[in-house]
Amino acid sequence: MADPILELAGLRKSYGALTVTDGVNLAVKTGAIHAIIGPNGAGKTTLINQIGGQAAPDAGTIILDGRDITGLPIHARSHLGLARSFQITNVLPGFSTLDNVAVAAQAHAGHSFRFFRSVARETALTEKAMACLETVGLADRALIRAGALSHGEKRALEIAMALATEPKLLLLDEPMAGTTHEETARLTETLEALRGRFTILLVEHDMAAVFALADTISVLVYGRVIAEGAPDAIRTDPEVRAAYLGEEEIP
Ligand SMILES: Nc1ncnc2c1ncn2[C@@H]1O[C@H](COP(=O)(O)OP(=O)(O)OP(=O)(O)O)[C@@H](O)[C@H]1O
């Protein structure tokens, strides 16, 4: 596979006496679906927060597409192609599903539409937003108020809003959280359809989804990557199974 789009080297972070990221090295290959799993409190969200810019590492570097982004603010990372799925709280419930995606596209790429006259600009944004909704299977919900979508549909909408920013790397922190069994299956299909078109770094507790989707799985325990590899290798790794005793079932 191609060069890594994301490289973490010697990343460290502590909260007081608690070391939450303990020398993490990680490379996400372009075009891959790369999952990070680990027991509760292993430091997965803290790691994603450092990549997204919501938390600052104490040491180490974060390289996105060859550029050191370690000290950059969130908006600069977003400009360089890093997208984190919007939280449901960022969805405007009174706006249509389509308009939510159009607003995300406009917010990110407003300047690239500046040469369009307003009607053409609106058409271009609407077409782009519609394409993102088609990608996540929400095209038939385009004109419905976002507030009226089901929980699973809102999660799909968040992904569409992130896709509208044309990310080089999409960070997904627990996209299946709170979804029903059917919604999880649908979201798994949605993410499967993104394979090869987008590079995804996924934190997810739903092990069936992770093992179905991931090309590579990194296992984080107490802030360290204890194992990394293809799902089949991770599934049978004795250290991984020991770390998961009493936690989620590994399929
Ligand atoms: N802002 C903070 N201040 C202090 N401690 C924190 C902070 N954020 C996280 N922690 C602690 O760091 C540890 C790792 O938390 P984190 O949320 O990154 O783990 P996680 O692997 O995402 O957990 P989960 O699977 O339960 O979501 C936990 O012990 C948590 O209590």
The ligand as a MOL file (V3000), in Angstrom:
LIG
                    3D

  0  0  0     0  0            999 V3000
M  V30 BEGIN CTAB
M  V30 COUNTS 31 33 0 0 0
M  V30 BEGIN ATOM
M  V30 1 N -9.0970 15.7740 30.5100 0
M  V30 2 C -8.7420 14.7630 31.2970 0
M  V30 3 N -8.2620 14.9750 32.5330 0
M  V30 4 C -7.8880 13.9680 33.3370 0
M  V30 5 N -7.9390 12.6600 32.9930 0
M  V30 6 C -8.4080 12.3740 31.7730 0
M  V30 7 C -8.8300 13.3850 30.8530 0
M  V30 8 N -9.2380 12.7860 29.7140 0
M  V30 9 C -9.0850 11.4630 29.9110 0
M  V30 10 N -8.5950 11.2130 31.1420 0
M  V30 11 C -8.2770 9.8800 31.6830 0
M  V30 12 O -7.3960 9.2690 30.7790 0
M  V30 13 C -7.6740 7.8830 30.6680 0
M  V30 14 C -7.9180 7.5180 29.2170 0
M  V30 15 O -9.1330 8.0940 28.7990 0
M  V30 16 P -9.6750 7.9570 27.3120 0
M  V30 17 O -11.0290 8.5820 27.2910 0
M  V30 18 O -8.6770 8.4780 26.3500 0
M  V30 19 O -9.7690 6.3870 27.1590 0
M  V30 20 P -10.5910 5.5300 26.1160 0
M  V30 21 O -9.7190 4.3970 25.7190 0
M  V30 22 O -11.1000 6.3860 25.0200 0
M  V30 23 O -11.7770 5.0210 27.0240 0
M  V30 24 P -13.2660 4.5490 26.6140 0
M  V30 25 O -13.0990 3.3180 25.7900 0
M  V30 26 O -13.8970 4.2410 27.9340 0
M  V30 27 O -13.9160 5.6720 25.8620 0
M  V30 28 C -8.8590 7.6050 31.5850 0
M  V30 29 O -8.3700 7.1020 32.8000 0
M  V30 30 C -9.4870 8.9650 31.7520 0
M  V30 31 O -10.1200 9.0520 33.0060 0
M  V30 END ATOM
M  V30 BEGIN BOND
M  V30 1 1 1 2
M  V30 2 1 2 3
M  V30 3 2 2 7
M  V30 4 2 3 4
M  V30 5 1 4 5
M  V30 6 2 5 6
M  V30 7 1 6 7
M  V30 8 1 6 10
M  V30 9 1 7 8
M  V30 10 2 8 9
M  V30 11 1 9 10
M  V30 12 1 10 11
M  V30 13 1 11 12
M  V30 14 1 11 30
M  V30 15 1 12 13
M  V30 16 1 13 14
M  V30 17 1 13 28
M  V30 18 1 14 15
M  V30 19 1 15 16
M  V30 20 2 16 17
M  V30 21 1 16 18
M  V30 22 1 16 19
M  V30 23 1 19 20
M  V30 24 2 20 21
M  V30 25 1 20 22
M  V30 26 1 20 23
M  V30 27 1 23 24
M  V30 28 2 24 25
M  V30 29 1 24 26
M  V30 30 1 24 27
M  V30 31 1 28 29
M  V30 32 1 28 30
M  V30 33 1 30 31
M  V30 END BOND
M  V30 END CTAB
M  END
